[in-house]
Amino acid sequence: MLIDEEGNKLGIFSKNEALKKAEEEGKDVIQVGYNPKEWVVIAKFMEYGKFMYQLKKQEKEKKKNQKVKWMKEIKISYNIWQKDLELKLKKAEEFLKEWYNVKILWELRWRENWFKDTMYKRMQEIEKILWELAKSQGIKEEKRWFSLILFAKVK
């Protein structure tokens, strides 16, 4: 199926016929689509450079209209004081109110690994504190980290 630059259908041609016709007009044949039901390739007569320019322009427009959500990380160590933990949780609340996703990482070093169960309970408390502002992916235990990813709730 051949289409000209304006979008008018020219008909169904064989590959060789389409290439000859394009050579006569001094343009390129560009495959735009494929219909698997009818086994038909949809091709367009146009200049390749112009086609690539239009594609890049469309991609830029898509990126412009796309809303990107960034992830903020908050790292916490085992020996954090309660006041410092409260400050970090306030910062996490601010990020969630600004529609950022938040990843909370709680690091365990050396002998702190013995207290994994208490750390897990503290992470559950953090999850309960922030549940109104965010959806939680759940607490994941990695080698030296407990991680909690919170996604800002859409209103």
C-alpha positions in Angstrom: 0.0 0.0 0.0 1.6 3.3 -1.1 0.8 6.7 0.4 2.1 10.0 -0.9 3.4 12.9 1.2 0.0 14.5 1.6 -1.5 11.2 2.9 -3.4 10.2 -0.3 -3.6 6.5 -1.0 -2.0 5.6 -4.3 -2.9 1.9 -4.3 -1.2 -1.5 -3.8 2.0 -2.0 -5.7 4.8 -4.6 -5.6 8.1 -3.7 -4.0 9.9 -3.3 -7.3 7.1 -1.1 -8.8 7.1 1.1 -5.7 10.9 1.5 -5.9 10.7 2.4 -9.6 8.0 4.9 -9.1 10.0 6.5 -6.2 13.1 6.7 -8.3 11.1 8.5 -11.1 9.8 11.1 -8.6 13.2 11.4 -6.9 11.9 10.4 -3.5 12.4 7.5 -1.0 10.1 4.7 -0.1 9.7 4.6 3.7 7.9 1.7 5.5 5.5 3.3 7.9 3.5 0.3 9.1 2.4 -3.3 8.5 -1.0 -4.9 8.5 -0.5 -8.5 9.6 -4.1 -9.5 8.8 -3.9 -8.6 5.1 -0.2 -9.1 4.8 0.2 -5.6 3.5 3.2 -3.2 4.1 2.2 0.4 4.3 4.9 2.6 2.7 5.1 6.3 2.1 6.8 8.4 -0.7 8.8 11.2 0.8 12.3 12.3 1.5 14.1 10.4 4.3 15.6 13.4 5.9 12.2 15.1 6.2 10.7 12.0 7.6 13.4 11.7 10.3 13.0 15.4 11.2 9.3 14.9 11.7 9.9 11.9 13.9 12.3 13.8 16.1 9.9 16.7 16.3 7.1 14.4 17.5 9.3 12.8 20.1 10.2 16.2 21.5 6.5 17.1 21.8 5.8 13.8 23.6 8.6 14.5 26.1 7.4 18.0 26.6 3.9 16.8 27.5 5.2 13.9 29.6 5.1 14.3 33.4 8.2 12.8 34.9 8.2 11.7 38.5 11.5 11.8 40.3 12.6 9.6 43.2 14.2 11.1 46.3 16.4 9.0 48.5 16.6 9.3 52.3 19.4 7.3 54.0 19.2 6.4 57.6 21.8 4.6 59.8 21.0 2.3 62.7 22.3 4.6 65.4 20.1 7.6 64.5 18.6 9.6 67.3 14.9 9.9 67.5 14.9 13.7 66.7 17.0 13.1 63.6 14.6 10.4 62.5 11.7 12.8 63.0 13.4 15.4 60.8 14.1 12.9 58.1 10.4 11.8 58.2 9.3 15.4 57.9 11.5 15.8 54.9 10.0 12.6 53.4 6.5 14.1 54.0 7.5 17.3 52.2 8.8 15.3 49.2 5.5 13.3 49.1 3.5 16.5 49.2 5.5 17.8 46.3 4.6 14.6 44.3 8.0 13.0 44.5 8.4 9.3 45.1 10.6 8.6 48.1 12.9 5.7 48.7 14.0 5.2 52.4 17.2 3.2 52.9 18.1 2.0 56.3 21.7 0.8 56.4 23.0 -2.0 58.6 26.7 -2.3 59.3 28.8 -5.0 61.0 27.1 -6.1 64.2 24.0 -4.1 63.5 22.9 -7.1 61.3 22.0 -8.9 64.5 19.2 -6.5 65.1 17.4 -6.9 61.8 14.1 -7.8 63.5 14.0 -4.5 65.4 15.0 -2.6 62.3 12.1 -4.3 60.4 9.7 -3.2 63.1 11.0 0.4 62.9 10.5 0.4 59.1 6.9 -0.8 59.6 6.3 2.2 62.0 7.7 4.5 59.3 5.4 2.9 56.8 2.4 3.5 59.1 3.3 7.1 59.7 3.4 7.9 56.0 0.6 5.7 54.8 -1.8 8.7 54.4 0.5 10.5 51.9 1.8 7.5 50.0 1.3 4.0 48.7 4.0 1.6 49.8 5.7 -1.0 47.7 6.6 -2.9 50.9 9.7 -3.3 52.9 12.5 -5.2 51.1 15.5 -6.6 52.8 18.8 -6.6 50.9 22.2 -7.6 52.0 23.0 -4.5 54.0 19.9 -2.4 53.6 16.2 -2.3 54.3 14.5 -0.3 51.6 11.0 1.1 51.5 9.7 2.8 48.4 6.8 5.2 48.8 4.7 6.4 45.9 2.9 9.7 46.2 -0.8 9.3 46.1 -2.7 10.9 43.2 -5.7 12.8 44.3 
